[in-house]
């Protein structure tokens, strides 16, 4: 007898324990019958088999069993990653103890010197805190033992080892094992290709078990978002009693000296006798024709293509008509109501915020679709994003946490019955307060939008305090900015309200969710608003009176055009004719474009960022502007002190705060603005003017200090705030300073 360890992914260990018990009980109570034409009768059952005691630990099950048990698990376990046979174990609190434990095993009896081997070291403790070091010490012990026994030194081959020795260190307990699996058992061999986020085969088997379908394989199964077909293929293999690794070509025990080929051959023959034909239909749908073809090819390799109906289909059009079983409901071993059938699927996750935004409307519609077309069905969905699943507006019966690779996921089970069949009136657009407010704003702003001659404007600005968002239109794109929720609103409630808003916005505005970008707006300092948050390179052209601008709705917190300064830019333009103009902190050059179109004699744009200066140049090219226009990459504060040129007109809209690495010191607009204006005054021509603005809400201008510099001050804040920002009169402050 041997100590055996069977490993799996986190979250599947308890399920693995149950599966191991079932496999051992089933195949040890049944005598191997090599004549496949002979059926199993009660006389062939042995009564003297006693199930071993199984020890459950995170990610593994261990027990004392026979080599035949190990073979059975290698062949039949749908949940296992590896089946390991322990050859040595002991306490390890130092490198020397690790070496000694490794040397206790009789390695020459395990494999021959001509067989290359490798060590996989799993785990660390205070003494062995580096897995590579641990593997090296085990390797040294093995090699030393061979040589001390008079054998040649065996070679290490990490690419094509004949024997894999796995060292598993948990606290101070070390197990040294022969890996009988020959690579992870989740790799069944039928999948040549997969989608963007492939579901591991053993995880697919696990969710089929958790769904309740694996205990009711006489019920119809549908995966309406099948991807490369892993779920329906695993289901078909279950329903047909095909061992998941029956077609595996290489095993870890092939070069192991204690391998018993005859016993393994009997195990394989015994397994083949149980293969049958599924009793219920299995459907696999996907929107992508490419993925459907790929799934079908994978099913052919798995030998189950005849048991699955493949179809190119949008999930929102998915229905099952043919092959539907009777509608009577019974209670399954998993505690679920059997119902008409099972939907088991691994829908898109939406790990990135942009993906999540575009997927939300799909999940909203999917919830309604399930209620309408799949009454009395069981639904099981795996996702790493529980917020997406909440958009279904279904009450789940059970949830399970598990890992798909390194991704933490949750499996939600639903029954489309009772309250889940109700479509609440509060869910409809007509009755939703946020959707209503958005419609009212559009109606109110419609005449102004026509007069304003722009396709870039704000339509919602935290009108409802508990929907704390700003929503801007940029041509055919919508940019949603989420502000920090009020302190009295719980985080979970704020998430729910954001989700509701993101579902309703595309419906009310009539835009695809793929053209909605969501930004999380927190209290930023300095140039944080300019930092990159994505890298899609998306460009959209918007217009503002006679000017056009490129904006990027996805990649930055701000898109490249500050809408609240629309009227400020037009006021500035009116002063530019035949003037030498300086745009300090120029960003993407929107003020510079207006100045050039206002017939300025010259325009100089200064900014620290080459990225934004290039953007400004592109905006000039977009407007077909040529002439004496300069673009200067520099620290604006330093450049101004070293500048000997003189300007008639300046636009200065500095950040509230900056600690950029390119600057020698920090910048604080309230602390440093007088010094900035003093330096600017030195570069101003006689009778020149400065448009000075800030978005710092608490900013207070020191009138005496500014007048002492030689300026007269005109506060133009109120007339510089456009109609679509009237709800927020503190969005910016703006003055004209005349020398």
Protein Blocks (a to p, Z undefined) as FASTA:
>chain_A
ZZddddddehilmmmmmmmmmmmmmmmmpccdfblkbccdfklpcfkbccddddddehia
cddddfklmmmmmmmmmkbmbdcddfbdcddfbfklmmmmmmmpcfklmpcfklccdddd
edddfklmcfklmmmmmmmmmmmmmmmnopacddddfklccbdcddddehjaccddddfk
npafklnolambdcfbdcdfklmmmmmmmnommmmmmbccddfblonommmmmmmmmmno
pafklmpmbdfklmgckbcfklmmmmmmmmmmmpccdfbdcddddfblklmmmmmmmmmm
nopmmmpccddddfklgccfehpacfbdcddfkopafbjbdcdddddfklafklmmmmmm
mmmmmmmmmmmmmghiacddddfblklmmmnopacfbdcdddehjaccdddddddehjll
pccfklpmklpmklmmmmmmmmmmmmmmmmnopabdcfbehkbmklccddddehjaccdd
dddddfklcfklmmmmmmmmmmmmmmmnopafklcccddddddehjlmmpcfbdnhpacd
ddehjbccdddfklpmbgoiafklmmmmmmmmmmmgopacddehklnommmmmmmmnopa
bdcdddfblklmmmmmmmmmmnopacjdddddddfklmmmmpcbdcfbdcddddfbdcdf
kbmbdcdfklmmmmmmmmmmmmpcehiacddddfbfkbccdfklmmmnopacddfklmmp
cfklmmmmmlpccddddZZ
